[in-house]
C-alpha cells in the first residue's frame, strides 16, 4: 500500500470519526434539554458507518433516537404541563461517554496513520534527492 493510499483511507476515517464526535457532543450538550409534553424530546443522533470497497469508510447516515423521550416530573420548569411533567431526551450518559472514548481513540489512530504516511512520503522524497 502506497503513502497516498494510506492518506486517502486515513482521511475517510478522520471524516467519519469527526462526524461521530460532533454527534456525541450534540447529544451530551442536550441531555438535559426539556420539552413540553405536547412536543417531541430532543432526539439522540447516532452515526451509521459504511465500509467502502477501496478500504475507506463513509458516513452512511445519521439515525435519530426516540422523539418520545421520557416524562419527568419537573414542576418548576417553565415548560411543565398542569401535572408538572416535561419531556426529556432518552439518552444514556454512560453510553455516550463510552462512545466518546471510542470515537476519540479512532480519531487519534487515524491521525497517527496520517503522520506515518507523511513520514513514508518524506522518506521517499529524501531517497529521490540522494
N, C-alpha and C positions, 0 to 999 in steps of 0.2 A: 504494500500500500504506500503510495507516494505522499509527500508532505501536503500537497494541495488537496488530495482526497481526505486526509486526516482533518485538515482545516475545515473543509466543507461539512463533513459529518459532525465535527465538534460544534460548528456554527448552528446546525439544526438542533442539536441538543441544548445549546445555550438558549435558543429561542423558546423551546418547549419549557425548560426549567424557569425561564424568566416569566412566562405566562402563568405557570403553576404558582410561582412565588407571588405574583400580583393577585391572583385569585385568592390565595390563602390570606394575604394581607387584608384584602377586602372583606373576607369572611370574619377574620378576627376583629377588624375595626367595627363591624356591625353586629357583633354578637349580643349587644345589649340594646339594639335598636327596637323600640316598641312601636307597635302599630295598633290602630283601633281594631276592635273585634270585628267590625264590619269590613275591614280591608284585609290585604294579604300581608303576611310576615315577610321580612327580608328572606330571600332565597339563597341558600348556600350555593356557591359556584364550584363546580368540580370539573377540572380539565381532563379531557379524554385524549390520550396519545395514540398515534398510529405509526407503526414501523413502515419505512419506505424500502423499496426493493434495492436501492443503492446503498443501504446501510444506515441512512439517516433516520430521523424521526420527525413527524409533523404533529401539530395540534389538530386533532380530528374534530374537535368541538368543545364547547363548554356546556355541561349539563347543569340544570338548576335543581336544587332541593325542593322540598315541600313548601308550598305557599301557605299551608295551614299553620305551620309553626306549632307553638304550644301556648295554651292560655295560661296566663299568670295573674295572680291577684296582686294588683298594684294600685290601690285606691288613690294614692297621692299623685299618680301620673296624670297629666292633663288629657291624655288620650283614653283614659279609662272609661268604660261604659257605666251604666247605672249600678251594676253589681261590683264595680271596681276592677274589672278584668281588662287586660290588654293582650295583644297577640305578640309573642316573642319568637325570634328565629329558633328553629330546632337544630342548633349547631352544638356539637360536642367539642369543647375546647381541647380536651386531651387528644382527640383525633386530629384536630387542626394543628396542634403543636408537634405531634409526631410527624405529620405530613410536611410541616415546615422544615424539620430537621432533614428529612429525606430529600426535599427539593433543594435545600441549601447544599447538601453534600453532592447531589447530582450536578448542580451548577459549578461547584468547586472542581469536581472531576473534569468537567468539560473545559473549564479554564486551563487546567493543568495539561490536558491533551493539546489544547491550542498552543500553549507555551512550548511543549515538546515538539510539536510540528514546526513551529517557528525556529527552534534550535536546529532541527534537522535541515531545514531550508537554509539557514545561515551557514551551517557546516558545509553544505553542498556548494554554496557560493564561494566559501573560503578555498575549497579544493579546486574550484574552477579558476581562481585567481593565482594559485600557486604554480 
